[in-house]
Amino acid sequence: MAHNVLGTELAPCSLNPLTGFYRDGCCNSGGDDAGVHAVCVVTTAAFLEFSAQAGNDLSTPMPQHGFPGLNPGDQWCLCASRWVEAFEAGMAPKVVLEATHARVLEWATLDDLRAHSA
């Protein structure tokens, strides 16, 4: 059983759009997930724009990869390093703590995550 940053069982992040490194709706993260896609976020227009400018366009659909493109309000398993980058730039999206994998605590503090809790 995977745990979230609160120490309880990891809750699903999103089934529509289907998210997660393993595309199981959860922000599960293992050794094969080099990007640590473990932060369950609620996207905003400002964050999506920030991410695109930082080189990770999450808004444009890429059907060849089964990616529908994200809209403001969508929940998504974001890479821990991208969340920290957005946090340091004052652009961090809200975090669903119950659906954020405990592995994220290697990248961000629980206090910072709580301060951005959805």
C-alpha positions in Angstrom: 0.0 0.0 0.0 1.4 3.4 -1.0 1.2 6.3 1.5 0.6 10.0 1.0 2.5 12.9 2.6 0.1 12.7 5.6 1.1 9.1 6.3 -2.2 7.6 5.4 -3.2 5.5 2.3 -2.7 7.3 -1.0 -6.0 8.5 -2.5 -6.7 8.7 -6.2 -5.8 12.0 -7.9 -7.8 11.9 -11.2 -9.5 9.4 -13.5 -10.6 12.1 -15.9 -8.1 13.1 -17.2 -6.4 9.8 -16.3 -3.2 10.7 -14.5 -0.2 9.1 -12.9 3.1 7.8 -14.1 1.4 4.4 -14.4 -1.8 5.9 -15.7 -3.8 4.4 -12.8 -5.3 7.6 -11.5 -2.9 7.7 -8.6 0.3 9.5 -8.0 2.2 6.3 -7.4 5.9 6.6 -7.8 8.5 3.9 -8.0 12.1 3.4 -9.0 11.2 3.5 -12.7 9.6 6.9 -12.3 12.7 9.1 -12.7 10.5 12.3 -12.9 8.8 11.5 -9.6 5.2 12.2 -10.9 3.9 12.2 -7.4 2.4 15.6 -6.5 -1.4 15.7 -7.0 -2.1 19.3 -8.1 -5.2 21.3 -9.1 -4.1 23.2 -12.2 -4.7 26.8 -12.8 -4.3 28.9 -16.0 -1.4 30.7 -14.5 0.4 27.5 -13.6 -0.2 26.0 -17.0 1.3 29.1 -18.6 4.3 29.0 -16.2 4.9 25.3 -17.0 4.7 25.9 -20.7 7.2 28.7 -20.4 9.5 26.4 -18.4 9.5 23.9 -21.2 6.7 21.5 -20.1 3.5 22.3 -22.1 0.7 20.5 -20.3 -2.1 22.2 -22.1 -1.6 21.0 -25.7 -3.2 17.6 -26.4 -0.8 14.9 -27.6 -3.1 12.0 -28.7 -0.1 10.0 -29.9 0.8 9.7 -26.2 -2.7 9.4 -24.9 -2.5 12.9 -23.4 -5.7 15.0 -23.7 -4.1 18.3 -22.6 -4.9 19.9 -19.3 -7.4 22.6 -18.5 -7.6 24.9 -15.4 -9.2 22.9 -12.6 -7.9 19.5 -13.7 -6.1 17.4 -11.2 -2.8 15.9 -12.3 0.2 14.0 -11.0 3.0 16.6 -11.4 6.7 15.9 -11.2 8.1 16.9 -7.8 10.8 19.0 -9.3 8.3 21.0 -11.4 6.2 21.7 -8.3 9.3 22.9 -6.4 10.3 25.0 -9.4 6.8 26.6 -9.5 6.8 27.0 -5.7 10.2 28.9 -5.8 8.8 31.1 -8.6 5.6 31.9 -6.6 3.5 29.9 -9.1 2.8 26.6 -7.3 -0.6 25.1 -7.9 -2.7 23.8 -5.0 -1.9 20.3 -3.8 -4.3 17.5 -2.9 -2.4 16.2 0.2 -4.3 12.9 0.5 -3.4 12.1 -3.1 0.3 13.2 -3.1 2.8 10.4 -2.7 5.0 10.4 0.4 8.1 10.3 -1.9 7.5 14.1 -2.5 8.8 14.8 1.0 12.3 14.1 -0.4 11.7 17.3 -2.5 9.4 19.6 -0.5 8.5 20.1 3.2 5.1 19.1 4.5 4.7 22.7 5.7 5.2 24.1 2.2 2.8 21.5 0.8 0.2 22.2 3.5 0.5 26.0 2.8 -0.6 25.1 -0.8 -3.3 22.6 0.2 -6.3 22.4 -2.1 
